[in-house]
């Protein structure tokens, strides 16, 4: 009985980890798209001539 509960717990943990990793991949993809769009639509309002869309 304990072995069945341990196997079910392991399956639940692995399912949760797989779901979390899939969500993290989608978040990483969204951040990459925003980052690339920032390069495409960056402003030219800096004194050096070439502006950056981020502060650092």
Residue pairs with C-beta under 8 A, 6 or more apart in sequence:
38 53
38 54
39 53
41 53
42 51
42 52
42 53
43 51
43 53
44 50
44 51
45 51
46 52
